[in-house]
C-alpha cells in the first residue's frame, strides 16, 4: 500500500501536535517519551476514496482517549487503523492487540482506548468509517474494537482496496462499498469461528435485512416483520433501544444510499436526481426531496453539484 506520509519529520511543540491530533482525529491525550516539550511527528488529514483519513506519525509514548474525552467529543466513527511502520499496542475494552507493520485494527471511538508505542517511530493511517454506517450494516458486532488478522485472506483483499483508493483522485464510491462488504464478510467469518456477537438476535437480523433490501421500494416495516416471522408490534419493541422505528431506520438507510450516489461522482450517462431517488427505494419524489433536505441541509441537486 502506498504510504500516505513522509519519513522525515521536524521536532514540533507537543501542544502543536496535540492540537493537530484533536482537529483531525478527535479528543485524545498525547503522552511524550522525553521531557522538553517537543516531539517528532506529524498529523494530517486527507480523503482516501470516500473516507476522511488521518495520517499519524509519532515518536510518542502513548495516545489515550478516556471517558472524559468521549463525553467532550462523542465517537461518531470507527477508525480502521493501518500500521504502516513501527509498532503499536492498542488496548480497548478487555482486549489488547499488538500491531506490527501491515496489521489492521477497527477501533471504536465511542469506547476508551490507549495506543502505546515502541521505541521506533510509528506511522499509521486511520480511515474514519461513520458509526451509523457500521452499526446499520453489522449491528453491534464491532463495538469495542475488532482486530483484523493478517492470516485471513480478507485482510489481503482489504489492503488491496485501500491501496486502490489511495492511488488516484475521486470519491471512489464503489471502492468504499467494496470495503464495507469486505468488513461484513470478515465479521461474518469471525462469528462463524466463534467470535462473540454483540446485539445478536432479531434486531441484528432486522438491521441486516434493511441494509440488503433498502433499495426495493416495496420493502417496508410490514415486509420486514413478515421475513422475520414476527408481528410489527414485536418488531417495534426490538427497535426501541435504538430510539427509532423500523420505518425510520429504513428511511435513514435509503437517504444514506442516495447521498452516497449523489456525491460519489459516479457520472453514469443519463443519471439524474430522479433516477437515483427511484434506484434508492423512493417512489414519492416530494417525500424524498423533503426528507433529504431535512437530513443534509441541502437539496439533492445542490448535494450532487457539490455546492
CORWOTA-V23981 format. One record per residue. N is the residue number from 0. RES is the residue in three letters. PHI is phi in whole degrees, -180 to 180 (999 if undefined). OMEGA is omega as a letter, one per 40 degrees, with the letter a starting at -180 (NA if undefined). Layout:
# CORWOTA-V23981
N&RES&PHI&OMEGA, N&RES&PHI&OMEGA
This chain:
# CORWOTA-V23981
0&UNK&999&a, 1&UNK&-66&a, 2&UNK&-61&i, 3&UNK&-98&a, 4&UNK&-130&i, 5&UNK&-89&a, 6&UNK&-100&a, 7&UNK&-108&a, 8&UNK&-140&a, 9&UNK&-75&i, 10&UNK&-69&i, 11&UNK&-130&i, 12&UNK&-59&a, 13&UNK&-57&a, 14&UNK&-62&i, 15&UNK&-68&i, 16&UNK&-69&i, 17&UNK&-61&i, 18&UNK&-64&i, 19&UNK&-64&i, 20&UNK&-63&a, 21&UNK&-68&a, 22&UNK&-68&a, 23&UNK&-90&a, 24&UNK&-110&a, 25&UNK&113&a, 26&UNK&-79&i, 27&UNK&-134&i, 28&UNK&-110&a, 29&UNK&-99&i, 30&UNK&-113&a, 31&UNK&-91&i, 32&UNK&-84&a, 33&UNK&-134&i, 34&UNK&-74&i, 35&UNK&120&i, 36&UNK&78&i, 37&UNK&-128&a, 38&UNK&-151&i, 39&UNK&-92&i, 40&UNK&169&a, 41&UNK&-162&i, 42&UNK&-129&a, 43&UNK&-140&i, 44&UNK&-118&i, 45&UNK&-160&i, 46&UNK&-104&i, 47&UNK&-122&a, 48&UNK&61&a, 49&UNK&-89&a, 50&UNK&-111&i, 51&UNK&-68&a, 52&UNK&-137&i, 53&UNK&-109&i, 54&UNK&-108&a, 55&UNK&-123&i, 56&UNK&-120&a, 57&UNK&-145&i, 58&UNK&-115&a, 59&UNK&-80&i, 60&UNK&-81&i, 61&UNK&-161&i, 62&UNK&-128&a, 63&UNK&-124&i, 64&UNK&-121&a, 65&UNK&-101&a, 66&UNK&-62&i, 67&UNK&-65&i, 68&UNK&-64&i, 69&UNK&-66&i, 70&UNK&-65&a, 71&UNK&-73&a, 72&UNK&-141&a, 73&UNK&-56&a, 74&UNK&-77&i, 75&UNK&-96&a, 76&UNK&-137&i, 77&UNK&-103&i, 78&UNK&-108&i, 79&UNK&-85&a, 80&UNK&-87&i, 81&UNK&-118&i, 82&UNK&-82&a, 83&UNK&-86&i, 84&UNK&-140&a, 85&UNK&72&i, 86&UNK&-144&a, 87&UNK&-155&i, 88&UNK&-104&a, 89&UNK&-104&i, 90&UNK&-110&i, 91&UNK&-148&a, 92&UNK&55&i, 93&UNK&-97&a, 94&UNK&-104&i, 95&UNK&-126&a, 96&UNK&-127&i, 97&UNK&-93&i, 98&UNK&-103&i, 99&UNK&-106&a, 100&UNK&-54&i, 101&UNK&100&a, 102&UNK&-76&i, 103&UNK&-134&i, 104&UNK&-149&i, 105&UNK&-95&a, 106&UNK&-92&a, 107&UNK&-101&a, 108&UNK&-70&i, 109&UNK&-89&a, 110&UNK&-121&i, 111&UNK&-56&a, 112&UNK&-150&i, 113&UNK&-138&i, 114&UNK&-109&a, 115&UNK&-109&a, 116&UNK&-112&i, 117&UNK&-83&a, 118&UNK&-81&i, 119&UNK&-93&i, 120&UNK&-55&a, 121&UNK&-98&i, 122&UNK&-130&a, 123&UNK&-131&i, 124&UNK&-117&a, 125&UNK&-138&i, 126&UNK&-84&a, 127&UNK&-94&a, 128&UNK&-100&a, 129&UNK&-57&a, 130&UNK&-60&a, 131&UNK&-65&i, 132&UNK&-71&a, 133&UNK&-65&a, 134&UNK&-70&i, 135&UNK&-64&a, 136&UNK&-89&a, 137&UNK&-117&a, 138&UNK&66&a, 139&UNK&-109&a, 140&UNK&-65&a, 141&UNK&-100&a, 142&UNK&-59&i, 143&UNK&84&i, 144&UNK&96&a, 145&UNK&-149&i, 146&UNK&-73&i, 147&UNK&-113&a, 148&UNK&-73&i, 149&UNK&-74&i, 150&UNK&-81&i, 151&UNK&-87&i, 152&UNK&-58&i, 153&UNK&-67&i, 154&UNK&-58&a, 155&UNK&-64&i, 156&UNK&-66&i, 157&UNK&-64&i, 158&UNK&-61&i, 159&UNK&-64&i, 160&UNK&-66&i, 161&UNK&-61&i, 162&UNK&-63&i, 163&UNK&-66&i, 164&UNK&-65&a, 165&UNK&-78&a, 166&UNK&-80&a, 167&UNK&-146&i, 168&UNK&-77&i, 169&UNK&103&a, 170&UNK&-78&i, 171&UNK&52&a, 172&UNK&-58&a, 173&UNK&-63&i, 174&UNK&-70&i, 175&UNK&-61&i, 176&UNK&-65&i, 177&UNK&-63&i, 178&UNK&-64&i, 179&UNK&-63&i, 180&UNK&-65&i, 181&UNK&-67&i, 182&UNK&-62&i, 183&UNK&-62&i, 184&UNK&-65&i, 185&UNK&-67&i, 186&UNK&-60&i, 187&UNK&-63&a, 188&UNK&-68&i, 189&UNK&-68&i, 190&UNK&-62&i, 191&UNK&-64&i, 192&UNK&-88&i, 193&UNK&107&i, 194&UNK&-66&i, 195&UNK&-60&a, 196&UNK&-101&i, 197&UNK&-82&i, 198&UNK&68&i, 199&UNK&-72&i, 200&UNK&106&a, 201&UNK&-62&a, 202&UNK&-62&i, 203&UNK&-61&i, 204&UNK&-67&i, 205&UNK&-64&i, 206&UNK&-63&i, 207&UNK&-66&i, 208&UNK&-67&i, 209&UNK&-61&a, 210&UNK&-67&a, 211&UNK&-74&a, 212&UNK&-111&a, 213&UNK&-62&a, 214&UNK&-83&i, 215&UNK&-91&a, 216&UNK&-64&i, 217&UNK&-83&a, 218&UNK&-89&i, 219&UNK&-143&a, 220&UNK&-56&a, 221&UNK&-65&i, 222&UNK&-63&i, 223&UNK&-61&i, 224&UNK&-62&i, 225&UNK&-64&a, 226&UNK&-65&i, 227&UNK&-91&i, 228&UNK&62&i, 229&UNK&-135&i, 230&UNK&-79&i, 231&UNK&-64&i, 232&UNK&-65&i, 233&UNK&-62&i, 234&UNK&-61&i, 235&UNK&-63&i, 236&UNK&-63&a, 237&UNK&-71&i, 238&UNK&-86&a, 239&UNK&-58&i, 240&UNK&-60&i, 241&UNK&-82&a, 242&UNK&73&a, 243&UNK&-151&i, 244&UNK&-105&i, 245&UNK&-57&i, 246&UNK&-65&i, 247&UNK&-68&i, 248&UNK&-61&i, 249&UNK&-63&i, 250&UNK&-62&a, 251&UNK&-61&a, 252&UNK&-70&i, 253&UNK&-67&i, 254&UNK&-63&i, 255&UNK&-63&i, 256&UNK&-65&i, 257&UNK&-65&i, 258&UNK&-62&i, 259&UNK&-63&i, 260&UNK&-66&a, 261&UNK&-71&a, 262&UNK&-102&a, 263&UNK&-86&i, 264&UNK&68&a, 265&UNK&-67&i, 266&UNK&64&i, 267&UNK&-66&i, 268&UNK&-59&i, 269&UNK&76&a, 270&UNK&-75&a, 271&UNK&-127&i, 272&UNK&-59&a, 273&UNK&-63&a, 274&UNK&-65&i, 275&UNK&-67&i, 276&UNK&-59&i, 277&UNK&-65&i, 278&UNK&-64&a, 279&UNK&-97&i, 280&UNK&98&i, 281&UNK&-98&i, 282&UNK&-112&i, 283&UNK&-122&a, 284&UNK&-69&i, 285&UNK&-62&i, 286&UNK&-63&i, 287&UNK&-59&a, 288&UNK&-62&a, 289&UNK&-65&a, 290&UNK&-70&i, 291&UNK&-63&a, 292&UNK&-67&i, 293&UNK&-62&a, 294&UNK&-79&a, 295&UNK&-108&i, 296&UNK&70&i, 297&UNK&-154&i, 298&UNK&-74&i, 299&UNK&-57&a, 300&UNK&-65&i, 301&UNK&-64&i, 302&UNK&-62&a, 303&UNK&-67&i, 304&UNK&-84&i, 305&UNK&73&a, 306&UNK&-113&NA
